[in-house]
C-alpha cells in the first residue's frame, strides 16, 4: 500500500498514474494526514468495465416531444 500527500501527488501526478497502471498497486492520497482519495488500477481488460455497465442504460424512444397528458400544479 502506497500513501502520498496531495502536494506530492500534484507534483508527480503523471508519474504516479503510470506507476499505478504498470504495477497494479493502489495509491492512497492524503491531505494533512487524512485519507481523501484512492487511485486504483483499471480492470485487466475493458471487457470487465463494459460488462459491469451492461443493463444499466435504458433506451426511451422520444424524450423531448410534448406529452398528451394535462398536468395540474398545486400550490
PADRENDREN-822206 format. One record per residue (C-alpha): residue number from 0; residue in three letters; chain; x negated, y negated, z. Coordinates in Angstrom, 1 decimal. Layout:
N
PT nudren vexgu vovex      X      Y      Z
PT    NUM   Ala     A      X      Y      Z
...
END
This chain:
75
PT nudren vexgu vovex      X      Y      Z
PT      0   Unk     A    0.0    0.0    0.0
PT      1   Unk     A   -1.4   -3.3   -1.0
PT      2   Unk     A   -0.5   -6.6    0.6
PT      3   Unk     A   -1.4  -10.1   -0.5
PT      4   Unk     A   -0.4  -13.6    0.3
PT      5   Unk     A    1.8  -15.7   -2.0
PT      6   Unk     A   -1.0  -18.1   -2.7
PT      7   Unk     A   -3.4  -15.3   -3.7
PT      8   Unk     A   -0.7  -13.7   -5.9
PT      9   Unk     A   -0.1  -17.1   -7.6
PT     10   Unk     A   -3.8  -17.4   -8.4
PT     11   Unk     A   -4.2  -13.8   -9.6
PT     12   Unk     A   -0.7  -13.1  -11.0
PT     13   Unk     A   -1.6  -11.7  -14.4
PT     14   Unk     A   -4.4   -9.5  -13.0
PT     15   Unk     A   -2.0   -8.2  -10.3
PT     16   Unk     A    0.6   -7.4  -12.9
PT     17   Unk     A   -1.9   -5.4  -14.9
PT     18   Unk     A   -3.1   -3.6  -11.8
PT     19   Unk     A    0.4   -2.5  -10.8
PT     20   Unk     A    1.1   -1.2  -14.3
PT     21   Unk     A   -2.2    0.6  -14.5
PT     22   Unk     A   -2.4    2.1  -11.0
PT     23   Unk     A    1.3    2.6  -10.5
PT     24   Unk     A    1.0    1.1   -7.0
PT     25   Unk     A    3.4   -1.3   -5.3
PT     26   Unk     A    2.1   -4.7   -4.1
PT     27   Unk     A    3.8   -6.4   -1.2
PT     28   Unk     A    3.7  -10.2   -1.3
PT     29   Unk     A    3.9  -12.2    1.9
PT     30   Unk     A    4.4  -15.8    3.0
PT     31   Unk     A    3.0  -16.8    6.3
PT     32   Unk     A    2.7  -13.1    7.2
PT     33   Unk     A    6.4  -12.3    6.4
PT     34   Unk     A    7.2   -9.9    3.5
PT     35   Unk     A    9.1  -11.9    0.8
PT     36   Unk     A    8.8   -9.6   -2.3
PT     37   Unk     A    7.6   -6.3   -3.6
PT     38   Unk     A    6.1   -5.9   -7.1
PT     39   Unk     A    6.8   -2.3   -8.2
PT     40   Unk     A    5.6   -0.5  -11.2
PT     41   Unk     A    8.1    0.2  -14.0
PT     42   Unk     A    9.6    3.7  -14.6
PT     43   Unk     A    7.4    6.1  -16.5
PT     44   Unk     A    9.5    5.8  -19.6
PT     45   Unk     A   12.0    3.3  -20.9
PT     46   Unk     A   14.5    6.2  -21.2
PT     47   Unk     A   14.8    6.2  -17.4
PT     48   Unk     A   15.7    2.5  -17.5
PT     49   Unk     A   18.2    2.9  -20.3
PT     50   Unk     A   19.7    6.0  -18.6
PT     51   Unk     A   20.2    4.0  -15.4
PT     52   Unk     A   22.3    1.4  -17.2
PT     53   Unk     A   24.4    4.0  -19.1
PT     54   Unk     A   28.1    3.5  -18.3
PT     55   Unk     A   27.6    0.1  -16.7
PT     56   Unk     A   28.8   -2.0  -19.7
PT     57   Unk     A   32.4   -2.3  -20.6
PT     58   Unk     A   33.4   -3.5  -24.1
PT     59   Unk     A   36.5   -5.6  -24.5
PT     60   Unk     A   37.9   -6.4  -27.9
PT     61   Unk     A   38.7  -10.2  -27.6
PT     62   Unk     A   38.0  -12.2  -24.5
PT     63   Unk     A   38.3  -15.7  -26.0
PT     64   Unk     A   41.8  -15.8  -27.6
PT     65   Unk     A   44.7  -17.1  -25.6
PT     66   Unk     A   46.9  -14.6  -23.8
PT     67   Unk     A   50.6  -14.3  -24.4
PT     68   Unk     A   51.4  -14.4  -20.7
PT     69   Unk     A   52.6  -17.5  -18.8
PT     70   Unk     A   50.8  -18.2  -15.6
PT     71   Unk     A   52.2  -20.0  -12.6
PT     72   Unk     A   50.0  -22.1  -10.4
PT     73   Unk     A   51.0  -22.6   -6.8
PT     74   Unk     A   50.0  -25.4   -4.6
END
